[in-house]
Amino acid sequence: ARRLIDRLGLRGFASFIDRDGLVASGPKSQVQTPFQLYGMPMSYVVDARGRTAGHLAGAADWGTPEAIRFMHYFAREG
């Protein structure tokens, strides 16, 4: 995700990956989830104030024209 964000020149986007499952491991989570998890994989758009602006449950192809327009929309909003 980070490489795509950089390649598209989207400023203000951060990418967070829970590689160790500390947040997204259900009832065994070691860290409280900052927002509700609906499925895995899960993608969220979080605004500059830390509010969830949107989410997508399931796999996403972030390289599609639609996904790129989606990210550019939120980049302008920030």
C-alpha positions as CSV (number, residue, x, y, z in Angstrom):
1,A,0.0,0.0,0.0
2,R,2.8,2.4,0.8
3,R,4.4,2.1,-2.6
4,L,1.1,2.7,-4.3
5,I,0.4,5.8,-2.2
6,D,3.9,7.1,-2.9
7,R,3.7,6.4,-6.7
8,L,0.3,8.2,-6.9
9,G,1.8,11.2,-5.1
10,L,-0.9,11.1,-2.4
11,R,0.1,13.4,0.4
12,G,-1.1,12.9,4.0
13,F,-1.9,9.2,3.6
14,A,-0.6,6.7,6.1
15,S,-0.6,3.0,5.8
16,F,-0.9,0.7,8.9
17,I,-0.5,-3.0,8.7
18,D,-1.2,-5.2,11.7
19,R,1.4,-7.8,10.8
20,D,1.5,-9.4,14.2
21,G,-2.3,-9.4,14.8
22,L,-2.1,-7.3,17.9
23,V,-5.2,-5.4,17.0
24,A,-7.2,-7.6,14.6
25,S,-7.1,-11.0,16.3
26,G,-10.7,-11.0,17.7
27,P,-11.2,-11.8,21.3
28,K,-7.5,-12.5,21.8
29,S,-6.5,-9.0,20.7
30,Q,-3.7,-7.5,22.7
31,V,-4.7,-4.0,21.7
32,Q,-8.2,-2.6,21.6
33,T,-9.4,-2.0,18.1
34,P,-9.7,1.7,17.2
35,F,-12.9,1.0,15.1
36,Q,-15.1,-2.0,14.5
37,L,-13.7,-4.8,12.4
38,Y,-16.2,-6.5,10.0
39,G,-14.0,-9.0,8.2
40,M,-10.5,-9.6,6.9
41,P,-8.9,-8.1,5.0
42,M,-10.3,-4.7,5.9
43,S,-9.4,-1.3,4.6
44,Y,-10.4,2.0,6.2
45,V,-10.1,5.6,5.3
46,V,-9.5,7.7,8.4
47,D,-9.7,11.5,8.2
48,A,-7.2,14.0,9.6
49,R,-9.3,14.1,12.9
50,G,-9.0,10.3,13.3
51,R,-12.6,9.6,12.3
52,T,-13.5,6.7,10.0
53,A,-14.6,8.2,6.7
54,G,-15.2,4.9,5.0
55,H,-14.4,1.2,4.9
56,L,-14.2,-1.8,2.6
57,A,-14.5,-5.4,3.8
58,G,-12.7,-7.9,1.7
59,A,-9.9,-7.8,-0.8
60,A,-9.4,-4.6,-2.7
61,D,-7.4,-3.9,-5.9
62,W,-6.1,-0.4,-5.0
63,G,-4.5,-0.1,-8.5
64,T,-7.8,0.1,-10.4
65,P,-8.9,3.5,-11.8
66,E,-11.8,3.6,-9.4
67,A,-9.7,3.0,-6.4
68,I,-7.2,5.6,-7.5
69,R,-10.0,8.2,-7.9
70,F,-11.3,7.2,-4.5
71,M,-7.9,7.9,-2.8
72,H,-7.5,11.2,-4.7
73,Y,-10.9,12.2,-3.5
74,F,-9.9,11.7,0.1
75,A,-6.5,13.3,-0.5
76,R,-8.3,16.5,-1.5
77,E,-10.6,16.4,1.5
78,G,-7.7,16.3,4.0
